[in-house]
Amino acid sequence: MQRTFKALSRYADVLSAQWLLIVSIAGVVGTSLYLRRIPPLVREDLEIIFILAVLFIAVKGLERSGLPAWLSRKIEGGAFLPAKLVCVTFFLSMLVTNDVALLVMVPLTLALNTDRKDVLVILETLAANAGSALTPFGNPQNLFIYWYYHLGPQEFIATIAPFSLLFLVLLILAAFSVRLQNDGVPHYPSLQLHCTAWIYLLLLFLVILTVLRVLPAWIGCIVVAYALLFDRKSLGIDYSLLFTLLCFFIISENMKGILALRLQHPAHIFLSSALASQVISNVPAALLFAKFTPHWQALLWGTNVGGFGSLIGSLANVIAYRLYLTHDETSRYLAFTGKFFLFGYVAFAVGITLYLVLPGMRI
């Protein structure tokens, strides 16, 4: 009986961790059976998956080199600690994605000798989602939208800048209102920076130039080759996420054939993608709605605003939430969950309001 319970527990863990992958596979099977075909993946779809994989590898290597953690620990202690944590998370997520920024900053915050860690982690989560929205390589949905609609860096950044910069100001103001009782000195010594940090910085720079279409996509093979030859642990990326995105490429193409609709008004695509992100997460929402609209500005705003709110609005939310709950020194999980949703949905409402009141966004 005990073995049965353990087996069921393992299956439950797999289902909870990979539910989106399972749903996406079911979606591919269901929509393909309905249409009696599997739509072919075009070269552009495969290029997006490849570039995402290469970006994940480069960021994983940079994370393993200790550079993000080394940089973040330079700001420990001293005055204005909450504001410094928010700013570092915001700008770090622009370069190494929101997920990695939180994987670095949340454990650092939880190890500090200070109170109000729950509020600090929540503010960092919001900062990671807001900061990563500003660059085409800050999160997966941005990279997809940038590549799918053949955008330039200037028009992309100019479109989403009001969203990111307003939230930077609001989060800094919120951080200054947080009063800490202790000095924030960490419980552990400083990390040593590994020499591979500079190599992975160069590789990440090559990937960024590839994302911006300055270099061809095959340049990403250099990153894969280096990891295979010298650092295979950097190949340990989230392959289930990549396969999930591949499935959603197929689902979105099938849904286009099934529904045969086109969302004409930008406000419709904005609200639809923002609300859908609350249920299926913002990356699949971007893949799904891109097939139905030419309004990439609304989709970009909708999926990034949709990263706020629910736990599954963004993978970054899940990462921060789990890191807090599984830490040895944290408690009051119900109170933390309530604050997490409260802060998240306030940010969600602010994001929606900002889009609706900005001139030119609803055209």
C-alpha positions as CSV (number, residue, x, y, z in Angstrom):
1,M,0.0,0.0,0.0
2,Q,2.8,2.4,0.9
3,R,4.5,1.8,-2.5
4,T,1.2,2.5,-4.2
5,F,0.9,5.9,-2.4
6,K,4.5,6.7,-3.3
7,A,3.9,5.9,-6.9
8,L,0.7,8.0,-7.0
9,S,2.6,10.8,-5.3
10,R,5.3,10.7,-8.0
11,Y,2.6,10.7,-10.8
12,A,0.9,13.7,-9.1
13,D,4.2,15.5,-9.0
14,V,4.8,14.9,-12.7
15,L,1.3,16.1,-13.5
16,S,1.6,19.2,-11.5
17,A,5.0,20.1,-12.9
18,Q,4.2,19.2,-16.6
19,W,0.5,19.9,-16.8
20,L,0.9,22.5,-19.6
21,L,3.0,20.1,-21.7
22,I,0.3,17.4,-21.2
23,V,-2.5,19.8,-22.1
24,S,-0.5,21.0,-25.2
25,I,0.0,17.4,-26.4
26,A,-3.7,16.7,-25.9
27,G,-4.5,19.9,-27.8
28,V,-2.3,18.8,-30.8
29,V,-3.9,15.4,-30.9
30,G,-7.5,16.7,-30.5
31,T,-7.3,19.5,-33.1
32,S,-5.4,17.3,-35.5
33,L,-7.9,14.5,-35.3
34,Y,-10.7,17.1,-35.9
35,L,-9.0,18.4,-39.0
36,R,-7.6,15.0,-40.0
37,R,-4.2,16.4,-40.5
38,I,-1.1,17.6,-38.8
39,P,0.0,21.0,-40.1
40,P,3.6,21.2,-41.2
41,L,6.0,23.3,-39.2
42,V,7.5,26.0,-41.3
43,R,11.2,26.9,-41.2
44,E,10.5,30.1,-39.2
45,D,8.8,28.1,-36.4
46,L,11.8,25.8,-36.1
47,E,14.1,28.8,-36.1
48,I,12.3,30.4,-33.2
49,I,12.5,27.1,-31.2
50,F,16.2,26.8,-32.0
51,I,17.0,30.4,-31.0
52,L,15.1,30.0,-27.8
53,A,17.1,26.8,-27.0
54,V,20.4,28.5,-27.8
55,L,19.4,31.5,-25.6
56,F,18.5,29.1,-22.7
57,I,21.9,27.4,-23.1
58,A,23.8,30.6,-23.1
59,V,21.9,31.9,-20.1
60,K,22.3,28.6,-18.2
61,G,26.0,28.7,-18.8
62,L,26.2,32.3,-17.6
63,E,24.2,31.4,-14.5
64,R,26.5,28.4,-13.8
65,S,29.5,30.8,-14.1
66,G,28.2,32.7,-11.1
67,L,28.2,36.1,-12.8
68,P,24.5,37.0,-12.1
69,A,24.8,36.0,-8.5
70,W,28.2,37.8,-8.2
71,L,26.7,41.0,-9.5
72,S,23.6,40.8,-7.4
73,R,25.5,40.3,-4.2
74,K,27.4,43.5,-4.8
75,I,24.3,45.4,-3.8
76,E,23.8,43.6,-0.5
77,G,23.6,45.6,2.7
78,G,23.6,49.4,3.2
79,A,20.7,51.8,2.7
80,F,17.8,51.5,0.3
81,L,18.1,47.7,0.1
82,P,14.5,47.0,-1.2
83,A,14.9,49.6,-4.0
84,K,18.3,48.1,-4.9
85,L,16.9,44.6,-5.1
86,V,14.0,45.8,-7.3
87,C,16.3,47.7,-9.7
88,V,18.8,44.9,-10.0
89,T,16.0,42.3,-10.7
90,F,14.4,44.7,-13.2
91,F,17.6,45.3,-15.2
92,L,19.0,41.7,-14.8
93,S,15.8,40.3,-16.3
94,M,16.3,42.5,-19.4
95,L,19.5,40.6,-20.2
96,V,19.2,37.1,-18.8
97,T,15.3,36.6,-18.8
98,N,12.9,37.0,-16.0
99,D,13.1,33.3,-14.9
100,V,16.9,33.4,-14.4
101,A,16.8,36.8,-12.7
102,L,14.4,35.4,-10.1
103,L,16.4,32.2,-9.7
104,V,19.3,34.4,-8.7
105,M,17.6,37.2,-6.8
106,V,15.0,35.3,-4.7
107,P,17.5,32.9,-3.0
108,L,19.8,35.8,-2.4
109,T,16.9,37.7,-0.8
110,L,15.8,34.8,1.3
111,A,19.4,34.4,2.6
112,L,19.5,38.0,3.9
113,N,19.3,38.8,7.5
114,T,16.2,40.9,7.3
115,D,12.5,40.9,7.7
116,R,9.7,41.5,5.1
117,K,11.1,38.9,2.8
118,D,7.7,38.0,1.5
119,V,7.1,41.6,0.2
120,L,10.6,41.8,-1.2
121,V,10.1,38.5,-3.2
122,I,6.8,39.7,-4.5
123,L,8.2,43.1,-5.6
124,E,11.1,41.2,-7.3
125,T,8.7,39.0,-9.2
126,L,6.8,42.0,-10.5
127,A,10.1,43.7,-11.4
128,A,11.3,40.7,-13.3
129,N,8.1,40.5,-15.4
130,A,8.2,44.3,-16.0
131,G,11.9,44.5,-16.8
132,S,12.0,41.4,-19.1
133,A,9.2,43.0,-21.2
134,L,11.5,45.8,-22.4
135,T,13.8,43.6,-24.6
136,P,13.1,41.1,-27.4
137,F,15.2,38.5,-25.5
138,G,13.9,39.3,-22.0
139,N,11.3,36.4,-22.1
140,P,10.1,33.8,-24.6
141,Q,6.9,35.5,-25.7
142,N,8.8,38.7,-26.6
143,L,11.3,36.7,-28.7
144,F,8.4,35.0,-30.5
145,I,6.5,38.2,-31.2
146,Y,9.7,39.9,-32.3
147,W,10.6,37.1,-34.7
148,Y,7.1,36.2,-35.9
149,Y,6.2,39.8,-36.9
150,H,9.7,40.7,-38.3
151,L,10.1,43.7,-36.0
152,G,13.0,46.1,-35.5
153,P,14.5,46.7,-32.1
154,Q,13.6,50.4,-32.0
155,E,9.9,50.0,-32.8
156,F,9.7,47.0,-30.4
157,I,11.2,48.8,-27.4
158,A,9.3,52.1,-28.2
159,T,6.0,50.2,-28.1
160,I,6.5,48.5,-24.7
161,A,8.7,51.1,-23.0
162,P,5.7,52.9,-21.3
163,F,4.7,49.7,-19.7
164,S,8.1,48.8,-18.3
165,L,9.2,52.2,-17.3
166,L,6.0,53.1,-15.5
167,F,6.2,49.9,-13.5
168,L,9.9,50.5,-12.7
169,V,8.8,53.9,-11.2
170,L,5.9,52.3,-9.3
171,L,8.0,49.4,-8.0
172,I,10.8,51.7,-6.8
173,L,8.2,53.9,-5.0
174,A,6.7,50.7,-3.4
175,A,10.2,49.5,-2.5
176,F,11.0,52.8,-0.7
177,S,7.9,52.4,1.4
178,V,9.1,49.0,2.7
179,R,10.7,49.4,6.1
180,L,13.3,46.8,7.2
181,Q,14.3,46.1,10.7
182,N,17.8,44.6,10.0
183,D,20.8,45.5,7.9
184,G,20.4,42.9,5.2
185,V,23.8,41.2,5.8
186,P,23.7,37.8,4.1
187,H,24.2,34.5,5.9
188,Y,26.8,33.3,3.4
189,P,30.2,34.5,2.0
190,S,30.5,36.1,-1.4
191,L,30.8,33.9,-4.4
192,Q,33.9,33.6,-6.6
193,L,33.4,34.5,-10.3
194,H,34.3,31.7,-12.7
195,C,36.4,32.4,-15.7
196,T,33.7,31.0,-18.0
197,A,31.6,34.0,-17.3
198,W,33.4,36.0,-20.0
199,I,33.0,33.2,-22.5
200,Y,29.3,33.0,-21.9
201,L,28.9,36.8,-22.0
202,L,30.4,36.6,-25.5
203,L,28.2,33.7,-26.5
204,L,25.1,35.6,-25.1
205,F,26.1,38.6,-27.1
206,L,26.2,36.5,-30.2
207,V,22.7,35.1,-29.4
208,I,21.4,38.6,-28.9
209,L,22.7,39.7,-32.3
210,T,21.0,36.6,-33.7
211,V,17.7,37.6,-32.2
212,L,18.1,41.1,-33.6
213,R,18.8,39.5,-37.0
214,V,22.3,41.1,-37.2
215,L,23.7,37.5,-37.5
216,P,22.1,34.5,-39.1
217,A,20.4,31.9,-37.0
218,W,23.0,29.2,-37.6
219,I,25.5,31.2,-35.4
220,G,23.7,29.7,-32.5
221,C,25.4,26.4,-33.3
222,I,28.6,27.9,-31.8
223,V,26.9,28.1,-28.4
224,V,25.7,24.4,-28.7
225,A,29.2,23.3,-29.9
226,Y,30.9,25.0,-26.9
227,A,28.5,23.5,-24.4
228,L,28.9,20.0,-25.9
229,L,32.7,20.2,-25.9
230,F,33.4,22.1,-22.6
231,D,30.3,22.5,-20.4
232,R,27.6,19.8,-21.0
233,K,25.8,20.7,-17.8
234,S,24.7,23.9,-19.5
235,L,22.7,21.8,-21.9
236,G,20.4,20.9,-18.9
237,I,17.7,23.5,-20.0
238,D,13.9,23.2,-19.8
239,Y,13.3,21.0,-22.9
240,S,9.7,20.4,-21.8
241,L,9.0,24.1,-22.3
242,L,10.5,24.0,-25.8
243,F,8.4,21.0,-26.7
244,T,5.3,22.7,-25.2
245,L,6.0,25.7,-27.5
246,L,6.4,23.4,-30.4
247,C,3.0,21.9,-29.7
248,F,1.4,25.3,-29.4
249,F,2.7,26.2,-32.8
250,I,0.7,23.3,-34.2
251,I,-2.3,24.1,-32.0
252,S,-2.4,27.7,-33.1
253,E,-2.2,26.7,-36.7
254,N,-5.0,24.2,-36.2
255,M,-7.2,26.7,-34.3
256,K,-6.8,29.1,-37.2
257,G,-8.2,26.5,-39.5
258,I,-11.0,25.5,-37.2
259,L,-12.2,29.0,-36.1
260,A,-11.4,30.8,-39.3
261,L,-11.6,34.2,-37.5
262,R,-9.5,37.3,-37.3
263,L,-9.5,39.6,-34.3
264,Q,-9.7,43.1,-35.8
265,H,-9.6,45.5,-32.9
266,P,-6.4,45.9,-30.9
267,A,-8.3,46.2,-27.7
268,H,-9.9,42.8,-28.3
269,I,-6.5,41.1,-28.9
270,F,-5.0,42.9,-25.9
271,L,-7.8,41.8,-23.5
272,S,-8.1,38.3,-24.9
273,S,-4.4,37.6,-24.7
274,A,-4.1,39.2,-21.2
275,L,-7.0,37.1,-19.8
276,A,-5.9,34.0,-21.6
277,S,-2.5,34.3,-20.0
278,Q,-4.2,33.9,-16.6
279,V,-5.2,30.4,-17.6
280,I,-2.6,29.0,-20.0
281,S,0.3,31.4,-19.3
282,N,1.6,34.2,-21.4
283,V,4.0,32.3,-23.7
284,P,1.3,29.9,-25.1
285,A,-1.1,32.9,-25.3
286,A,1.3,34.7,-27.6
287,L,1.7,31.7,-29.9
288,L,-2.0,31.1,-30.0
289,F,-3.3,34.7,-30.7
290,A,-0.5,35.6,-33.2
291,K,-2.2,33.6,-35.8
292,F,-5.3,35.7,-35.6
293,T,-4.1,39.2,-35.6
294,P,-1.7,41.6,-37.3
295,H,-1.8,43.9,-34.2
296,W,1.5,42.8,-32.6
297,Q,1.5,45.9,-30.3
298,A,-1.7,44.8,-28.6
299,L,-0.4,41.2,-28.4
300,L,2.9,42.3,-26.9
301,W,1.1,44.4,-24.3
302,G,-1.5,41.8,-23.6
303,T,0.9,38.9,-22.9
304,N,3.3,41.0,-20.8
305,V,0.4,42.5,-18.7
306,G,-0.9,38.9,-18.5
307,G,2.3,37.9,-16.8
308,F,0.9,39.7,-13.7
309,G,-2.0,38.3,-11.8
310,S,-2.3,34.5,-11.4
311,L,0.5,32.2,-10.5
312,I,0.6,30.7,-14.0
313,G,0.4,34.0,-15.8
314,S,4.1,33.7,-16.2
315,L,6.6,30.9,-15.4
316,A,8.5,33.5,-13.4
317,N,5.6,33.7,-11.0
318,V,5.7,30.0,-10.3
319,I,9.5,30.1,-9.9
320,A,9.4,32.8,-7.3
321,Y,6.4,31.3,-5.5
322,R,8.0,27.9,-5.2
323,L,11.4,29.3,-4.1
324,Y,9.7,31.1,-1.3
325,L,7.6,28.2,-0.1
326,T,10.4,25.6,-0.2
327,H,12.9,27.8,1.7
328,D,13.7,26.5,5.2
329,E,13.2,29.8,7.0
330,T,9.9,31.0,5.5
331,S,6.5,30.5,7.0
332,R,3.0,31.9,6.9
333,Y,2.4,30.4,3.4
334,L,-1.3,31.4,3.3
335,A,-0.5,35.0,4.1
336,F,2.2,35.0,1.4
337,T,-0.1,33.6,-1.2
338,G,-2.7,36.2,-0.4
339,K,-0.2,39.0,-0.7
340,F,1.2,37.4,-4.0
341,F,-2.3,37.5,-5.6
342,L,-3.1,40.9,-4.2
343,F,0.0,42.6,-5.5
344,G,-0.2,40.6,-8.8
345,Y,-3.8,41.6,-9.6
346,V,-3.2,45.2,-8.6
347,A,-0.4,45.2,-11.2
348,F,-2.6,43.4,-13.7
349,A,-5.3,46.1,-13.3
350,V,-2.7,48.9,-13.6
351,G,-1.4,47.4,-16.8
352,I,-4.8,47.1,-18.3
353,T,-5.7,50.7,-17.3
354,L,-2.4,52.0,-18.7
355,Y,-3.0,50.3,-22.1
356,L,-6.6,51.7,-22.3
357,V,-5.6,55.3,-21.5
358,L,-2.4,55.6,-23.6
359,P,-3.1,57.5,-26.8
360,G,-2.6,55.5,-29.9
361,M,-2.7,52.0,-28.3
362,R,-6.3,51.2,-29.1
363,I,-6.2,52.3,-32.8
